[in-house]
Amino acid sequence: MKRRIIMSMLAGATLLASTLLGAGPAPAAESGGPAARETAQPADVPAEFGTDWHDPVTAAPPVARPAGKSCQVTVAEAQFRDFTPYKGTYSPPDGCGDRWSKVVLRMDGKVKGRQYDRLGYLHVGGVEIFRTSTPEPSPDGIEWSVEKDVTRYSDTFRGDRDVEMLIGNVVDDTYTGVIDVKVTLTFYAGRPAANPDRVLTLRDGTLTTPRNSERIVAEVYATGSGGGCEEFWYLAAPDAAPYSCKAAGGPYREVQIKIDGRLAGIAAPFPHVWTGGWSNPFLWYVIPGPRAFDVKPIEYDLTPFAGLLNDGRPHRVEVSVVGVPEGQSGWSAPVNVLVWQDAERAHVTGRLTVHRADDLTNSSAYTPGSEHRVDTKGGHRLTVAGYVDTSHGRVTTTVRRSLTNDSAHRWTDGENLDALDATWTDEQSVTVDGRGPARTTRTQRTYTMDGSIAIGADDRLRTVLTLGDRAAVVTTQDGRRTRWSRVDDTYTGDAAWTLNVPRDQRHAVGTTSERYRAYGSDGCHDRSLTSVQGVLTEDRIRC
C-alpha cells in the first residue's frame, strides 16, 4: 500500500488547520478511568477490538483545586456538526469576587458512531484560552473530559466578553459522529497568585503594550495540522528523496517570533500525534499520545524588549515556522501576550542591550538504497538581554535559548515500511538581576519519537511507536536551588489491523501504555496505564 493512500486516509482526520485549542488532562475519574486505585479491576480482554471500548483516559495529574468557596460559569455548550463556530457571551461569576486563587476550565465531551479526530479552539474576549483535539469514537459512543488551569487569564475573566468556540467537524452518511461538548470555568475565591495584569492579543499583527510593562511573555499555540504533509512535518524529505511528503530543507521546523522584523524568540515545536495518527487509530482509542488533549503553548520571555515596546506605539509581531515549503498551509500559531505592570510607575523605560543570534544549522542528507534514508541535524541559538528601570530599581533580564534536532527517517519503495527515530531538545535559561541576588530559571525540554509503520503482503498494517515528552526546570538564587521539577511522560503502543476490508473484518488488536512521572518541589505523581484491545488492564499509582 502506497504511503499516499495512508496519507489520504488521514487527511480528513484533522481538517482544521487555522483554528485549534489547548487543554490540560482531566483527572482519571473525569476522563473515564478510576481515580485512585492501585490497579484496574480484572477484566476479560477480547481477542480483538469490538464495537465499544473504555472511555479515553490519561496518566497526567489532575488539576489541583484549592479548598474553600467556588463559583462556576458555563462558557459554552454546543454540538459540532460542521465548521460553524459556537458564539455566546461570558459574564464574571457572582459571589467569588474579581480576584481568584485559581480558575479551572473543564470540557466534557461525548460522541458516538464514526468520526475522525478533530481540532478546536475556545476564545474568550478574543484570547485563546483552550486548544485540544478529540478522540475517535466507538460505534457505541464514548465520553471524556479535559481540565486546564487557566488562572493566568484572570484579567480576561474580570469583564463581560464574547465567546467563540469551534471544533471543526463533518457529519454525513459515512462520518456520523456529532461532537457534543460543554465547557465550564470554576473560580476559587482567595488570595490571587502573581498573575499577569493584562492579557493582550495582536491587532492586525501589531502589539501595543501598557507603557509601564515590566515583564512581557508571549505564548503561541503552534500546531502542524489540517491533514496533508505539515501534520506529519517530522517525516518530510528533501526534494531529491522519493518520498510522498517533500520539503526542500527536510523535516527541521522551528517556531520563531519577531518584533519589528528582529528575531525575539525561537522554539522547537512539539511533535503532536493526534488520535488517528501514524495510520492506526487503534493505538489511541483509550490512551492518547502526550499533549493530544493538552495542546500547550510555547512561551517566549520578551522582557528584554520591554523598553522598546513601552513607547506607546504599535509594534509588529510575527510568528513563522522555519522549514515549511513556500505556499504550503498546515500551521496554526495564535498569539497571546501576558503583561505584568509596575503599579508605581506610569512609564517604565529601558533598553535592549544584547541581541546575538547564531546561524541556524540544518542538514538533511538523503541516502538511496533498498531502504531509503534521510538523516537530519539542525539547531539554533539565540541570546537576548535588556533592562527596565522600575519603581524598585533597574532589572536586567537575559534569555538564552538553544535548539537541536536529530532524526533518522527510513522507508522502502512504496513506503510499505516507514520508520522514524527522532529527538528534539529545547533548552532555555532566564536570568533576572535586580535588587538582591540574581535569579535564574533553567528549562530543558526533550521530545522523542521512535516508531515504524509496516504493511505486509496480506495487507496487515502494524504500527509500533514510542513517544516521549520530558522537561526539567530548576530555579536558583544566590547559587542555591529554590524550586525544581521534572516530568517524564512516555507513551508506547503496538497495534495492527487489516486494510481494504469491511470494519468487522479488520481483526484489530493493540496494546498501549502510558507512564507519567512528575517530581519536584510540589510533590510527586507517578501513574501507569495499560489498555489491551480497548480494555483498561492496568491503572497503577505509585506516589
C-alpha positions as CSV (number, residue, x, y, z in Angstrom):
1,M,0.0,0.0,0.0
2,K,1.5,3.3,-1.0
3,R,2.1,6.0,1.6
4,R,0.0,8.4,-0.3
5,I,-3.0,6.1,0.3
6,I,-2.3,6.1,4.0
7,M,-2.0,9.9,4.0
8,S,-5.3,10.3,2.2
9,M,-7.0,8.1,4.8
10,L,-5.7,10.5,7.5
11,A,-6.1,13.8,5.6
12,G,-9.6,14.3,6.9
13,A,-8.6,13.4,10.5
14,T,-7.5,16.9,11.4
15,L,-9.2,19.3,9.0
16,L,-9.0,22.5,11.0
17,A,-5.6,24.0,10.0
18,S,-6.1,27.5,11.1
19,T,-8.2,27.2,14.2
20,L,-7.3,24.9,17.2
21,L,-7.0,24.8,21.1
22,G,-5.1,23.8,24.4
23,A,-6.3,21.8,27.4
24,G,-5.0,20.1,30.5
25,P,-5.6,16.4,31.1
26,A,-8.6,15.5,33.2
27,P,-8.5,13.6,36.5
28,A,-8.8,9.9,35.9
29,A,-12.4,9.6,37.1
30,E,-13.4,12.5,34.9
31,S,-11.7,11.1,31.7
32,G,-13.1,7.6,32.1
33,G,-10.6,5.9,34.4
34,P,-10.6,5.1,38.1
35,A,-9.4,7.9,40.3
36,A,-7.2,6.4,43.0
37,R,-6.7,2.7,42.9
38,E,-3.6,0.7,42.5
39,T,-4.6,-1.5,39.6
40,A,-7.6,-1.8,37.3
41,Q,-10.1,-4.4,38.2
42,P,-9.6,-7.7,36.4
43,A,-11.4,-7.7,33.1
44,D,-11.9,-10.2,30.3
45,V,-9.8,-9.0,27.4
46,P,-11.3,-9.8,24.0
47,A,-9.2,-11.4,21.2
48,E,-9.7,-8.2,19.1
49,F,-11.3,-4.8,19.2
50,G,-15.1,-4.9,19.2
51,T,-17.7,-2.1,18.8
52,D,-17.0,-0.4,22.2
53,W,-14.0,0.3,24.4
54,H,-13.0,2.1,27.5
55,D,-13.5,5.9,27.6
56,P,-10.3,7.9,27.0
57,V,-8.0,8.3,30.0
58,T,-4.6,9.9,30.5
59,A,-2.0,9.3,33.2
60,A,-1.2,13.0,33.8
61,P,-2.0,14.5,37.2
62,P,-5.4,16.2,37.8
63,V,-5.5,20.0,38.2
64,A,-5.1,20.7,41.9
65,R,-8.1,22.6,43.4
66,P,-7.9,24.7,46.5
67,A,-10.3,24.4,49.4
68,G,-12.9,27.0,50.1
69,K,-15.7,28.8,48.2
70,S,-16.0,28.3,44.5
71,C,-18.3,29.6,41.7
72,Q,-19.0,28.0,38.3
73,V,-19.9,29.6,35.0
74,T,-20.9,27.7,31.8
75,V,-18.8,29.2,29.0
76,A,-20.0,27.2,26.0
77,E,-22.4,24.3,25.3
78,A,-22.7,23.1,21.7
79,Q,-23.0,20.3,19.3
80,F,-20.4,20.5,16.4
81,R,-21.6,19.1,13.1
82,D,-19.7,21.3,10.7
83,F,-17.4,24.4,10.7
84,T,-19.9,26.8,12.2
85,P,-18.5,28.2,15.4
86,Y,-20.5,28.5,18.6
87,K,-20.9,32.1,19.6
88,G,-22.0,33.3,23.0
89,T,-21.2,35.6,25.9
90,Y,-19.4,35.3,29.2
91,S,-20.0,37.3,32.4
92,P,-17.9,37.0,35.6
93,P,-19.3,34.8,38.4
94,D,-21.3,36.2,41.3
95,G,-20.2,35.6,44.8
96,C,-16.5,34.9,44.4
97,G,-15.1,38.4,43.9
98,D,-13.0,39.6,41.0
99,R,-9.6,38.2,42.2
100,W,-9.2,34.4,42.4
101,S,-6.7,31.9,43.8
102,K,-7.4,29.6,40.9
103,V,-9.6,29.3,37.8
104,V,-10.1,25.8,36.3
105,L,-11.5,25.1,32.8
106,R,-13.3,21.8,32.2
107,M,-14.6,20.5,28.9
108,D,-16.9,17.5,29.0
109,G,-17.4,15.8,25.6
110,K,-19.2,12.8,24.1
111,V,-19.5,11.4,20.6
112,K,-20.7,8.1,19.1
113,G,-20.7,6.5,15.7
114,R,-17.9,7.0,13.2
115,Q,-15.7,10.2,13.2
116,Y,-12.2,11.4,12.6
117,D,-10.2,13.2,15.3
118,R,-11.0,16.9,15.2
119,L,-9.2,20.0,16.4
120,G,-10.8,23.0,18.1
121,Y,-10.3,26.3,20.0
122,L,-12.1,28.4,22.6
123,H,-11.7,32.2,22.6
124,V,-12.9,34.4,25.4
125,G,-12.7,38.1,24.6
126,G,-10.5,37.2,21.6
127,V,-8.0,35.4,23.9
128,E,-7.4,31.8,23.1
129,I,-7.6,30.0,26.4
130,F,-8.1,26.4,25.2
131,R,-6.9,24.2,22.4
132,T,-7.4,20.5,22.1
133,S,-8.1,17.5,19.8
134,T,-10.8,14.9,20.1
135,P,-10.7,11.2,20.5
136,E,-12.2,9.0,17.8
137,P,-15.4,7.3,19.0
138,S,-16.7,3.8,19.1
139,P,-20.0,2.9,17.5
140,D,-21.5,2.6,20.9
141,G,-20.2,6.0,22.0
142,I,-17.5,7.5,24.3
143,E,-17.3,10.3,26.9
144,W,-14.2,12.1,28.0
145,S,-13.2,15.2,29.9
146,V,-10.3,17.6,29.8
147,E,-9.2,20.1,32.5
148,K,-6.8,23.0,32.4
149,D,-5.6,25.6,34.9
150,V,-6.4,28.9,33.2
151,T,-5.7,31.2,36.2
152,R,-3.2,33.2,34.1
153,Y,-6.1,34.5,32.1
154,S,-7.8,36.1,35.1
155,D,-7.6,39.6,33.6
156,T,-9.8,38.3,30.7
157,F,-12.3,36.9,33.0
158,R,-13.0,40.1,35.0
159,G,-15.4,41.6,32.4
160,D,-18.2,40.7,30.1
161,R,-16.7,39.0,26.9
162,D,-17.7,37.5,23.6
163,V,-17.2,33.7,23.4
164,E,-16.3,31.8,20.3
165,M,-15.6,28.0,20.2
166,L,-15.2,25.7,17.2
167,I,-14.4,22.0,16.8
168,G,-14.5,21.8,13.0
169,N,-16.4,18.6,12.0
170,V,-18.0,16.9,9.1
171,V,-21.2,14.8,9.5
172,D,-22.6,12.8,6.6
173,D,-23.8,9.3,5.8
174,T,-20.3,7.9,6.5
175,Y,-19.0,10.1,9.3
176,T,-21.9,10.2,11.7
177,G,-20.3,11.4,15.0
178,V,-21.7,14.7,16.3
179,I,-19.3,16.2,18.9
180,D,-21.3,17.3,21.9
181,V,-19.3,19.4,24.4
182,K,-19.9,21.6,27.5
183,V,-17.2,23.9,28.9
184,T,-17.3,25.5,32.4
185,L,-15.0,27.7,34.4
186,T,-14.7,27.2,38.2
187,F,-13.5,30.2,40.2
188,Y,-11.9,29.7,43.6
189,A,-12.1,32.7,45.9
190,G,-9.0,33.5,47.8
191,R,-5.7,35.3,47.6
192,P,-4.6,35.6,44.0
193,A,-1.3,34.4,42.7
194,A,1.1,36.7,40.8
195,N,-0.9,36.5,37.6
196,P,-0.4,38.8,34.6
197,D,-2.1,42.2,35.0
198,R,-3.1,42.2,31.3
199,V,-3.7,39.6,28.7
200,L,-3.4,41.0,25.2
201,T,-3.9,39.8,21.6
202,L,-2.5,41.2,18.4
203,R,-4.4,43.7,16.3
204,D,-3.7,43.4,12.6
205,G,-0.4,41.8,13.5
206,T,0.7,44.5,15.9
207,L,1.1,44.8,19.7
208,T,0.7,47.9,21.9
209,T,1.7,47.2,25.5
210,P,0.9,49.4,28.5
211,R,3.8,51.9,29.0
212,N,4.5,50.6,32.5
213,S,5.1,46.9,31.5
214,E,8.0,45.4,33.4
215,R,7.6,41.7,32.3
216,I,6.2,40.5,29.0
217,V,5.7,36.9,27.9
218,A,4.2,35.7,24.6
219,E,2.5,32.3,24.3
220,V,1.9,30.7,20.9
221,Y,-0.3,27.7,20.4
222,A,1.7,26.3,17.5
223,T,0.5,23.1,15.8
224,G,1.0,21.5,12.5
225,S,-2.4,20.1,11.5
226,G,-5.1,20.1,8.9
227,G,-4.2,16.8,7.2
228,G,-1.6,16.8,4.5
229,C,2.1,16.9,5.0
230,E,2.6,19.5,7.7
231,E,0.5,17.3,10.0
232,F,3.4,14.9,9.7
233,W,6.2,17.5,9.3
234,Y,8.7,15.4,11.1
235,L,8.6,12.9,8.2
236,A,9.2,15.5,5.4
237,A,12.1,14.5,3.0
238,P,14.2,16.8,0.8
239,D,13.3,17.1,-2.9
240,A,15.9,14.6,-4.0
241,A,14.3,11.8,-2.0
242,P,11.5,9.6,-3.5
243,Y,9.0,10.3,-0.7
244,S,5.4,11.5,-0.7
245,C,5.9,14.4,1.6
246,K,8.6,16.9,0.4
247,A,10.3,19.9,1.9
248,A,13.4,21.4,0.4
249,G,15.1,21.7,3.8
250,G,13.8,18.4,5.2
251,P,11.9,18.0,8.5
252,Y,13.6,20.7,10.6
253,R,10.9,23.0,12.0
254,E,11.4,26.0,14.3
255,V,8.8,28.4,15.6
256,Q,10.1,31.9,15.6
257,I,8.7,35.2,16.9
258,K,9.9,38.5,15.6
259,I,9.4,42.1,16.9
260,D,9.6,44.7,14.1
261,G,11.4,42.2,12.0
262,R,14.0,41.3,14.6
263,L,14.2,37.8,15.9
264,A,12.9,37.8,19.5
265,G,12.4,34.1,20.3
266,I,13.0,30.6,19.0
267,A,11.4,27.3,20.0
268,A,11.1,23.6,18.9
269,P,7.5,22.7,18.0
270,F,6.1,19.7,19.9
271,P,5.6,16.7,17.6
272,H,1.9,16.2,18.3
273,V,0.3,12.9,17.2
274,W,-3.4,13.2,17.1
275,T,-5.8,10.2,17.8
276,G,-5.8,9.0,14.2
277,G,-2.1,9.4,13.7
278,W,0.5,7.0,12.3
279,S,-2.1,5.2,10.2
280,N,-3.5,3.5,13.2
281,P,-6.4,4.8,15.3
282,F,-6.3,1.6,17.3
283,L,-3.3,3.0,19.1
284,W,-5.2,5.9,20.6
285,Y,-8.8,4.8,21.4
286,V,-8.2,4.6,25.2
287,I,-4.8,6.3,25.8
288,P,-4.0,9.3,23.6
289,G,-0.4,10.4,22.9
290,P,1.2,13.1,25.0
291,R,-0.5,16.5,24.7
292,A,-3.2,15.2,22.3
293,F,-5.8,16.6,24.7
294,D,-3.4,19.2,26.2
295,V,-2.0,21.4,23.5
296,K,0.3,23.5,25.5
297,P,1.5,26.9,24.2
298,I,5.2,27.7,23.5
299,E,6.3,30.5,25.8
300,Y,8.7,33.3,24.9
301,D,10.1,35.7,27.5
302,L,10.1,39.0,25.7
303,T,11.0,41.1,28.7
304,P,14.4,42.2,27.2
305,F,12.3,44.1,24.6
306,A,10.1,45.8,27.2
307,G,12.0,49.1,26.9
308,L,11.3,49.1,23.2
309,L,7.7,48.0,23.5
310,N,6.8,50.6,26.2
311,D,7.0,53.6,23.9
312,G,3.2,53.6,23.5
313,R,3.3,52.8,19.8
314,P,2.2,49.6,18.0
315,H,4.9,47.2,17.1
316,R,4.7,44.4,14.5
317,V,4.8,40.9,16.0
318,E,5.2,38.0,13.6
319,V,5.2,34.2,14.2
320,S,6.6,32.0,11.5
321,V,7.6,28.3,11.2
322,V,11.0,27.7,9.6
323,G,11.2,24.9,7.1
324,V,7.6,24.9,5.8
325,P,7.6,24.9,2.0
326,E,6.6,28.2,0.5
327,G,2.9,28.4,-0.1
328,Q,2.1,25.3,1.9
329,S,-0.5,25.6,4.6
330,G,-1.0,23.5,7.7
331,W,0.3,25.5,10.7
332,S,-1.7,27.5,13.2
333,A,0.0,29.9,15.6
334,P,-2.3,32.2,17.5
335,V,-0.6,34.6,20.0
336,N,-1.5,35.8,23.5
337,V,0.7,38.3,25.3
338,L,0.9,38.3,29.1
339,V,2.0,41.5,30.8
340,W,3.0,42.4,34.3
341,Q,2.8,46.1,35.1
342,D,4.7,48.4,37.6
343,A,1.8,49.8,39.7
344,E,4.1,52.7,40.9
345,R,5.2,53.9,37.5
346,A,3.2,55.3,34.6
347,H,6.1,54.7,32.2
348,V,8.8,52.1,32.6
349,T,11.8,52.9,30.4
350,G,14.6,50.5,29.3
351,R,16.7,49.2,26.5
352,L,17.7,46.1,24.6
353,T,21.4,45.6,25.4
354,V,22.3,42.2,23.8
355,H,20.9,40.5,20.7
356,R,23.0,37.6,19.4
357,A,21.6,35.0,17.0
358,D,23.9,32.3,15.7
359,D,23.4,31.0,12.2
360,L,20.7,28.3,12.0
361,T,22.2,24.9,11.1
362,N,20.1,22.5,9.1
363,S,21.4,19.5,7.2
364,S,19.2,16.7,5.7
365,A,21.2,14.1,3.9
366,Y,19.5,11.6,1.6
367,T,21.0,8.1,1.1
368,P,19.4,5.9,-1.5
369,G,19.2,2.1,-1.2
370,S,16.8,-0.8,-0.6
371,E,15.8,1.3,2.4
372,H,15.9,5.0,1.6
373,R,17.2,7.1,4.4
374,V,17.2,10.8,5.4
375,D,19.5,11.9,8.3
376,T,18.7,15.3,9.7
377,K,20.7,17.5,12.1
378,G,19.6,21.0,12.9
379,G,19.9,23.6,15.6
380,H,19.9,27.3,16.5
381,R,21.0,29.6,19.4
382,L,19.7,33.0,20.5
383,T,20.7,35.3,23.3
384,V,18.8,38.5,24.2
385,A,19.2,40.8,27.2
386,G,17.7,44.1,28.2
387,Y,16.8,46.2,31.2
388,V,13.9,48.2,32.6
389,D,14.1,51.0,35.1
390,T,11.2,50.2,37.5
391,S,10.0,51.8,40.7
392,H,12.0,49.1,42.6
393,G,15.2,49.7,40.6
394,R,16.8,48.6,37.4
395,V,16.1,45.0,36.5
396,T,18.0,43.2,33.8
397,T,16.7,40.1,32.1
398,T,18.8,37.8,30.0
399,V,17.3,35.0,27.9
400,R,19.3,32.2,26.3
401,R,17.7,29.5,24.1
402,S,19.3,26.6,22.3
403,L,17.5,24.1,20.0
404,T,18.7,20.8,18.4
405,N,17.0,18.2,16.2
406,D,18.5,14.8,15.2
407,S,16.4,12.3,13.2
408,A,16.8,9.3,11.0
409,H,13.9,8.5,8.6
410,R,13.9,5.2,6.8
411,W,11.4,3.8,4.2
412,T,11.2,1.3,1.4
413,D,9.9,1.7,-2.2
414,G,6.1,2.1,-2.0
415,E,6.5,3.2,1.6
416,N,5.3,-0.1,2.9
417,L,7.9,0.4,5.6
418,D,8.1,3.9,7.1
419,A,10.2,4.5,10.2
420,L,11.4,7.4,12.2
421,D,13.8,7.8,15.2
422,A,13.9,11.5,16.2
423,T,14.9,13.7,19.2
424,W,14.3,17.4,19.7
425,T,15.8,19.5,22.6
426,D,14.8,23.0,23.6
427,E,16.9,24.5,26.4
428,Q,16.4,27.9,27.9
429,S,17.7,29.9,30.8
430,V,16.2,33.2,32.0
431,T,18.2,35.3,34.5
432,V,16.6,38.2,36.3
433,D,19.0,40.5,38.0
434,G,17.7,43.4,40.1
435,R,17.7,44.2,43.7
436,G,19.0,41.3,45.6
437,P,20.6,38.1,44.3
438,A,20.1,37.2,40.6
439,R,17.5,34.5,39.9
440,T,18.0,32.0,37.1
441,T,15.4,29.5,35.8
442,R,16.8,26.8,33.5
443,T,14.4,24.7,31.5
444,Q,15.4,21.7,29.4
445,R,12.7,20.1,27.2
446,T,13.3,16.8,25.3
447,Y,10.8,15.3,22.8
448,T,11.3,11.8,21.3
449,M,9.6,9.8,18.6
450,D,10.7,6.2,17.7
451,G,8.4,4.2,15.6
452,S,7.5,2.4,12.4
453,I,4.6,1.6,10.1
454,A,4.8,-1.7,8.2
455,I,2.4,-3.2,5.7
456,G,2.7,-6.9,4.9
457,A,1.8,-8.8,1.7
458,D,-1.5,-9.7,3.4
459,D,-2.4,-6.0,3.8
460,R,-1.8,-6.3,7.5
461,L,-0.7,-2.9,8.9
462,R,1.3,-2.8,12.1
463,T,2.4,0.4,13.9
464,V,4.9,0.3,16.8
465,L,5.6,3.6,18.4
466,T,7.2,5.2,21.5
467,L,6.7,8.9,22.3
468,G,8.4,10.9,25.0
469,D,7.7,14.3,26.5
470,R,10.2,15.3,29.1
471,A,11.1,18.5,30.9
472,A,13.3,19.6,33.8
473,V,13.1,23.0,35.4
474,V,15.4,24.4,38.1
475,T,15.4,27.8,39.7
476,T,18.4,29.0,41.6
477,Q,19.1,32.2,43.6
478,D,22.4,33.1,45.1
479,G,23.7,29.7,44.0
480,R,21.0,27.8,45.9
481,R,18.2,25.8,44.3
482,T,14.9,27.3,45.3
483,R,12.5,25.3,43.1
484,W,12.7,22.3,40.8
485,S,10.5,19.9,38.8
486,R,11.0,17.0,36.5
487,V,8.4,15.5,34.2
488,D,8.6,12.3,32.1
489,D,5.6,11.3,30.1
490,T,6.2,8.2,28.0
491,Y,3.7,6.5,25.7
492,T,4.2,3.1,24.0
493,G,1.9,1.4,21.5
494,D,1.7,-1.7,19.2
495,A,-1.4,-2.1,17.1
496,A,-2.3,-3.9,13.9
497,W,-5.3,-4.2,11.6
498,T,-6.2,-5.4,8.1
499,L,-6.6,-2.9,5.3
500,N,-9.1,-2.9,2.5
501,V,-11.8,-4.9,4.2
502,P,-15.1,-4.0,5.9
503,R,-14.8,-2.7,9.5
504,D,-16.0,-6.0,11.0
505,Q,-13.2,-7.9,9.2
506,R,-10.2,-5.8,10.3
507,H,-9.3,-8.1,13.2
508,A,-7.7,-5.2,15.0
509,V,-5.5,-5.7,18.1
510,G,-3.5,-3.3,20.1
511,T,-1.7,-2.8,23.4
512,T,-0.9,0.7,24.6
513,S,0.5,2.2,27.8
514,E,1.5,5.5,29.3
515,R,3.6,6.3,32.4
516,Y,3.6,9.9,33.6
517,R,6.1,10.7,36.3
518,A,6.4,14.2,37.9
519,Y,8.6,15.0,40.8
520,G,9.8,18.3,42.4
521,S,9.2,21.0,45.0
522,D,5.4,20.5,44.8
523,G,5.5,16.7,45.4
524,C,5.2,13.5,43.4
525,H,2.9,12.0,40.8
526,D,3.6,8.6,39.2
527,R,0.8,6.8,37.3
528,S,0.8,4.0,34.8
529,L,-2.0,2.9,32.4
530,T,-2.2,0.0,30.1
531,S,-5.0,-1.0,27.7
532,V,-5.4,-4.1,25.6
533,Q,-7.9,-4.3,22.8
534,G,-9.7,-1.3,24.3
535,V,-9.9,-2.8,27.8
536,L,-8.1,-0.9,30.6
537,T,-5.9,-3.6,32.2
538,E,-3.7,-1.5,34.4
539,D,-4.1,1.7,36.4
540,R,-1.3,2.0,38.9
541,I,-0.4,5.0,41.1
542,R,3.0,4.8,42.8
543,C,3.0,8.0,44.7
